[in-house]
Amino acid sequence: MLGDLQHYWSGAFLAANGLIGLNLLGALLLGMLIGYERSYNGRAAGMRTYGLVCMASTALTVFVGHAAFWYGGTAGTMSADPTRVVQGVVTGIGFLGAGVIVKDGLSISGLTTAASIWAAAAVGVLLGVGFYAAAILMALLCMLSMSMLQRLEARLPGRSTLEVCLTFSAAGPPRFEELAAQAESRGYRVLRDSLRISFADSLPMWRFCVVALDRSRAASPDSLAQDLAAAEGVASFSIVPVRN
């Protein structure tokens, strides 16, 4: 038994532990780099989450490359398949990513956070198998894509979708064609197949989506709110941007 303990303090074994430790430290730093953008924007998953995900992914892949030192090198010749370990990492991260995705009505939030957590795990895997330059490059690209592409996307031509909920007075709602014409005059097109009609407190309530044909020219949500507040027959309303 004492002879087996000596293997854990041999030079080669300590060198392997030191190399693994450096990989873990680098993975923690790169994960924190990716998570800083999420933390800066007030997301639930921040630097700690990303650092842990990246470091754990590295730990689960880097030890496979040191199979000769498993159990102090006393277990004999052992073989390990790194691809199976990577498969397990991807599966586990999938469950973690699903936990940060939130659906509220037609809006879905957390997709970018889930994708970036998955990317942080991939950075950890690259570090674990020794592709250090590729891991650093991927971490930088992840951070740049999350911080810069949103600004670029806002500048490019595109369409935005709003979920509108209208509660009408006892006089009843207008004709749908009239509502669609009013929305079009403000730069929006009503999605007819999204219309849902219900009654609450004996008042009709319409819930539907409108798409801005050109978000740079369409009326802003606050301008629409002012129009709805002054409209006759509208008892209450809500306007929610649809995110996905």
N, C-alpha and C positions, 0 to 999 in steps of 0.2 A: 504493500500500500504506500509506504513512504517512497519507494522507487517510482511509483506512478506520479506522485506529486512533483517529483523533480522535472518531469516533462513540461509542467506548466510554467517553469521558471527558466527554461532553456532559452538561449539567445534567439533561435529561430522563432520560437513560439511568441516571445515578447515582441519581436519585430513584426510579426503578423498582427498582433493585438494593436501595436502602435499604428500600423497602416490602416487597420479598420477604424481606429479612433479618429485618425485624420479625415477619413472619408465621412464619418458621421459628423464631425465638426463642419466640414465643408457643406454637407447636405443641410445641416441646420441653418447655416448662413444663407445659402441660396434659397431655401424655403422661406426664410424670413424676408428675403428680398422680394420674392413674389407676393407674399402676404401683406407687405407694407401698403400696397395700393388699396387692397381691400380694407385694411385697418384705417387708412387715411379717409376713406369714403364712408366709414361708419358701418361696415358690414359685420355680420355676426362672426364670420370666420376671419381671423386676423393673423398677425405674425406668428403667434404661438401655434395655431392650428396648422398653418402651412409648414412651419418649421418641423413640427412633429411628424406630419405626413411624409415630407421629403426625407427626413432622417430615418424613419421606420422603413421606408421603401429601400433606402440604401442598405440598412442593416440586414434586411431579408434577402438581398441579392449579393452583397459583398462576401458574406460568410460562406456562400456556396463555392466560391473560388478558393477557399482554404480548407477543402475537405480533408487534406492530409493532416491537419492540426486538430481535427475534431476530437473531443474527449482527450485532449492532451497528446494526440498522436498515437494513442494506445489501441485504437479500434481497428487497426489494420487498414488495408486499402478500401476506401469507400468512394463511390461515384455519386454525383448529384447532377440533376438536370436543371439548369438555370431557367429554362423556358417554363417549367411547371411552377417554379417560384414566382416568376413574373405574372403568370396567369392568376395565381392566388392573390397577388398584390392588386392587380386590376379589378378582380372580383370584389375584394374588400373595399377598395376605394369607391366602387360603384354604389355600395350601400351608404357610404358616408356622403357621397355627392347627392344621392336621392334625399337625404335628410335635410339639405339646405334649400331644396326647391319648394317653393310655396305657391299654391294656386289660390287666387282670390277672385272669384267670378271668372271673367275672361282674361284677367291679367295673371301672368306667370313670372315670378321673380326668383332669383337665385340660380338661373341657368349659367351665367358667367362665373359665379362663384364655384358651382359644381364642376364646370369645365376646367377652371384654373386649379382646383384641388387635384383633379385627375392629372393635369399637366405637371403639378408639383411632384406627384408620385412618379411620373415618367422621368423627371429630372433626377430624382433619387435613384431610379433604376439605372440611368446612364452613369451616374457616379459609382454605383455599386459594381458595375461591370468594367469600370476603368476608362470610360470615355469622358474625361474631365473637361476638355475643351468644349465638346458638344453639350455637356450638361450646363456649363456656364453660359454658353450662347443661348441655349433654350430658355434658361431662367431670365436672361436679359430680354429675349424676344417676348416672353410671357408678360413681363412687367410693362414693356413698351406697348404691347397690343392692348392691354387692359387700361392703360393710362392715356394713350394717344389716339387709338382707333375710334374711341367714342366721340372725340372732337372732330375727327375727319368725317365720321358717319353723319354727324349733325350738319356739316357743311355741304355734303353731297345732296343732290335732289332725291327726294323720297316722299313717302306718304306716312301719315300718322293716323292712328285709329283711336277713337274715343268711345267709351261706353256711356250712353245717356239713359237716365232713368227719369221719367216724367210721371208725376201724379197729378191728374186733372181734377178740376172741381166737379161739383154735381152736374154742371151743364154738359159734361161729357167731353171726350176728346174730339179733335178735328178729323177730317178725312185724311187718310194716310198720304194721298197725293199732295195735299196742301202742305203737310209736314215735310215731305220730301222736297217740294219746291222751295220752301223756306230754307231748308238745310243747303240746297244747291246754290241759293243766292249768296250764301256765306262761305262757299267754297268746299262744301262737304257733300258726299253721296251717302245716302242711307242704305244700309245693307238690309234688304227686305227679308232675307231668310233668317236674320238675327232677331227679328221682332218677337218679343214675348209679352203677352198681355195677362194681367192678373188684377185682382181686386183686393184692396186693403181698406178697412173701415168704410166700406160701401163706396169707395172712390176707385175709378179705373187707373191702373198703373201700366205704363208702357216702358219696356226696357229694350233697347236696340243699340246697334253700333253704327257709327258714321266714320267714313274714311275721308281724309283730306286729300283732294285731288292733287294739290301742290301745297305742302305744309308751309312754304315760305309766303304764300299768298292767301291761304285760308285764314279765317278769323281765329283768334287765339281763344283758348278755353275760358279765360276771364271775360272776354268780350261776349262769348256765347252765354255765359252766366248772367251778364247784365241784361241781355236780350230776353232770356227766359224769366228773369225776375220781373221784368216789365210786361211780360206777355199776359194777356187775359186768358183766364181759364186754367192756368197752371198753378196748382196748389203748392207743390214742392218739386224739387228736381235735384239731381246729382250728376256730375260729369267726372268720369274717371278715365285717365289715359290707360289704354290697353298696352301692357308690356309683355314681351315674350323673348 
